[in-house]
Amino acid sequence: MTRNSDIWRFIFRRLLGTLPLLIGVAVFTFILVRVLPGDPAAYYATGPLSSKEEIAQVRTALGLDRPIVEQLFRYFWDIAFGDLGHSLVTGQPVSRDLIARFPASFELTLVAMILALLISIPLGIVAAIRVGTWIDHFVRFVGTLGVSMPAFVAGILLIFVFYFKLGIAPEPIDRIDPFMLKPPVVTGLLLLDSLIAADFRAFLSAAGRLLLPALTMAVIVIAPLMRMTRASMIAVLSSDFIRTARAAGMSGWTVYVRYGLRNALLPVLTTIGLVVSYQLGANVVVEKVFAWPGVGSYALTSLLATDYAPVQGYVLLMACVYVVINTSIDILYALVDPRVRVN
């Protein structure tokens, strides 16, 4: 009973501690978008030669003529009731746009993370086992190359090779073939919705268009995951219990995976939480390169149009996702190691 109460107190403290962070992000974003160049009232006033009176009327309609403090309080009042404002680009509530587009970004990030784990963890294990050899140096070189290559360069190269040269990839437009009927929306994730509807043609189309952008996003996080796996495995493989397992004649699989990898995963899990949060916020370029209809491309389009509300909503959404992911990792640590709960 005491153990459960300690866990719930720990969770409550962590959630309570995230409130100042979210408030700070909201205030910072609110101020930042208003000091950026551009006037949304002038942008949306009718005609390129609009008069000052017309621009003033638009500014009044948008509430931009009020004091900045009043605008901030109205912004927080609206957030408290789930109102993130309306997009001047789409004409829809920002919350509706974000809900409609977030599954696309989440699916892209999830598949990219799975690809990154399937590549980085085996490479990190091999590099740790063969530390100091040419295999280790090659793996580290690949990791350095991945860190040095910007995401948009990797995306353009993949499109050039697999679409233009080899012709084996579909055109980098949208999440599914535009001439194909989309499966009924259940989760918003096209791969999962296609399987639920037993529409395998839609599944193959969605998977084909998802592969290249997911691989592009995986490139930027393979290196940190691989390096952390390698460093953790090297530390664990030098432990006494690993020497004992080897002396007992256990197989390599048992020593390296069952005992080595399991004890090396905690710092890797922390890195996974960080890179997932980074991917969700840094997929703007990838979504633009591949014309992916996610929240990143939505926010960038709104930013270029000096549309305040979608940008503020996007940053607040990413902050919430970041908080949820890292709080979940803290809770997992508390469940595994009771000593964390006293911090």
Buried (B, 14 or more C-beta within 10 A) or exposed (E): EEEEEBBEEBBEEBEEEBEEBBEEBBEEBBEEBBEEEEEBBBBBBEEEEBEEEBBBBBBEEBEBEBEEEEBBEEBEEEBEEEBBBBBBBBEEBBBEBBEBBBBBBBBBBBBBBEBBBEBBBEBBBBBBBBBEEEBBEBBBEBBEEBBEBEBEBBBBEBBEEBBEEEEEBBEBEBBBBEEEEBBEEEEBBBBBBBBEBEBEEBBBBBBBBBBBBBBBBBBBBBBBBBBBBBBBBBBBBEBEEBEEBBEEEBEEEBBBEEBBBEBBBBEBBBBBBBBBBBBBBBBBBBBBBBBBBBBBBBBBBBBEBBBBBBBBBBBBBBBBBBBEBBBEBBBBBBEEEEEBBEE
